[in-house]
Amino acid sequence: MQTKLSIYKSHVLYLKSQKMFLETKANRSNKKGWIEVICGSMFSGKTEELIRRIRRAQFAKQKIELFKPAIDTRYDETEVVSHDANALTSTPVHNAAEILLYVSMDTVEVVGIDEIQFFDEGIVGVCNQLANAGIRVIVAGLDMDYLGNPFGPMPKLMAIAEYVSKTHAICTRCGDLAHYSHRIVAGDKQVLLGEKDAYEPLCRHCFQSINL
């Protein structure tokens, strides 16, 4: 027979497990939105995780708006597409402020933004404005550029977010967990769109060995 203590512990564990998925509707009456950041290296499953969370919100029949930077046309001009070819229709935008033109603060419950490192610094204020209006904001992007430096607005977004999830790839040199995106083609611009032909995920040790 279960004791009251064991029942209580089971209930606490259940509540914690439910909170992990963050599918609770934003509380509009009390204006309680929040920001979730999914970050990591290339090929670590960031977009895959963004799509998973958006689809769960769709199953819950929540009103959703999904965005991507217009410059990212690697897979499709309008769809958010993961490396595993999972896709969702999105709205491409040229700057952060443009997002607010497509979001109805009174009806939209969830806003997703992919490849957020490509946006201007104004994206931080936009995410805050959306969350303050009671909207759940889910963003995904690279936390470091090809040199291993913080990428664009990501540090500030991670600082203001309620939830930060770090995804990892597998190092192509040794098989350990990777969180660096090593560029394997010529070019010193911070933004250089590419896939496996241009980048490889590396662990700290392998990344440092190459860049000594």
N, C-alpha and C positions, 0 to 999 in steps of 0.2 A: 504493500500500500504506500502511495506517495505521501510524504509529510508535507505540511504547509510550506516549509522552507524549500523543499525540492520543487514544489509546484511554482513557487515564487521565482526561483532561479530559472525554471523552464520558460516562464512568462517573460522574464527579462531578456533571455537569449532570443526568444521569438521576436520581441520588439526591436532588438538590435539588428537582427537579420532583415527585418522589414525595412528599417531605416536605410540600409545599405543601398537599396535600389532607388530611393529618393523619388518615388512616384506619387507622393502625396501632393494633392492640388495646392498650388500657392494660395495663401489666405488673403483674398482680395479685400475683405472687410477691414483687416488689420494691416494691409499693405505689406505682407511678408513674402517677398520674393527672395531669390538667392542666386548665387553664381557658382557654377561648377566648371573647373578647368581640367581638361584631359591633355597631358603633355608628355613628351618623350622624343626619342629619335625617329628618324625615318624607318619604316618597316616594323614599327612596334605595335601597330594596331590602334592608333589614335582615332582615325576616322571610323574604323570598324566599331569601336566602343561608342563613339558619337551616334552612329546609325542605330546601334542596339538600344541606346537610351531613348532616342527619338521614336523608334518603332514601339517601344513599350508605352510611351506616352500616347501614341496613335491608338494602340489597343485600348487604352483607357478613355478614348474618345475626347482627348484634349485638343484644343485649338492650337496649332503649331505653325510657326514660320521658320524656314531654314534658309541660311545664307552662305555664300562663298565669295571669295574675292574674284572679280572678273578676270584678273590676269591668269588665274589657274585654269587652263584649258587642256591639261594633260590627258584626261580621260574623256571629258565631255564639257561642253560650254555651260550647261545649266545644272547638270546633276552633280551631287556630292557622291564620289565613287571611292571605295576603299581599294587597297592593293589586291584584295580577294574578289574584286568585281561586284561587291554589294553596292547598291546605289539607291539614292532617294532624290527626288526632284527638289531643286533649290532655286533661290533667286540670286543671280550674280550681281554684285554691287561694286562700284568703283572706289568708294570711300566709306568710312564709318558712319558719317552723318546720314548717308543715303538709306541706311537700315531703318531709321526712324520713320521714313516716308512710307514704309510697307507694313509697319506694326501698329495695329489698333490697340492702344493701351487698355481699352475697356473689354476687349473680347479675347485677345491672344493670351494663352496660358504658358506656352513654352516657346522660347527662341533658341535655335541652334545655329552656331557659326563655326564653319570649318576653316582650316588653314589661317587661323587668326593672326599668326605672326606676320602675315603680309599686309595687315591693315595699318593705318596711321595711328598715332598716339591717341587720337580722339576716340578710339574704340573703347578705351578704359572708361571714359565718361558715359559713352553710350550704354555699355553693359551695366554700369551703376544706375543709370536712369531707368533702364528696363527693370532691373531688380527692385529698385525703390518703388516702382509702380505695381509691384506684386507679381512679377513674371519670373518664372524659372528660366535662367539663362545657362545654356550648356555650350562651352566653347572647346575647340580642339586645335592643337598646333604644336610646332616644334618649340622646345624651350631653349635650344642652343643652335647657333648657325654652324657652318662647316668648320669653323676655327675653334669651336667649343666655347664661344662667347654667348651671353644671353641674347635672345633674338627679339628685336622689336619691342612691342608692348607686353610680352609675356611676363617679365618679372613683376610689373605692376598689377597685372591681372591675377597672378598667383597670390599676390599680397592681399588683394581685396576680396578674393573668393572665399566662400564658406567651405568649399570642398575642392581639394586638389588630388587628382589621380595621376601617378607617374607610370607610364607604360614602358616596357623594355623590349628591345629586339634581341636577336641572337648574334653575337660577334661572328663575322664571316671568317676571321682568322683563327680563333681558338675555341669558339663555342660557348663562351661565358655570356652572361647578360650584357647587353650593349645599350649605351645611352648616348653615344656620339654618332653624328652623321658625317662620315669622312668622304670628301669629294675626290673622285678619281679621274676627273677631267680637268683640263686647264681652265683658268678663270678665277679672278679675285673679287668679283662682285658678290655681295652678300646674298642677293636673290638670283638664283640660277635654277630654273625649273628643270627637273630631271627625275629619272627613276633609277633602276638598277644599273643602267648604263652610265650614270653620273655619280652615284653615291653608294656607299656600303656602310652598314652599321658596325661599329667597333666598341669594344669594352675600353675601359680607362687605360689598362696596360698596353694594349695594342695601339690605341690612338696616340699615346705618349711616345711609344717606340718609333712610330712613323714620323712624328713631328719633332723629334729631338734635333 
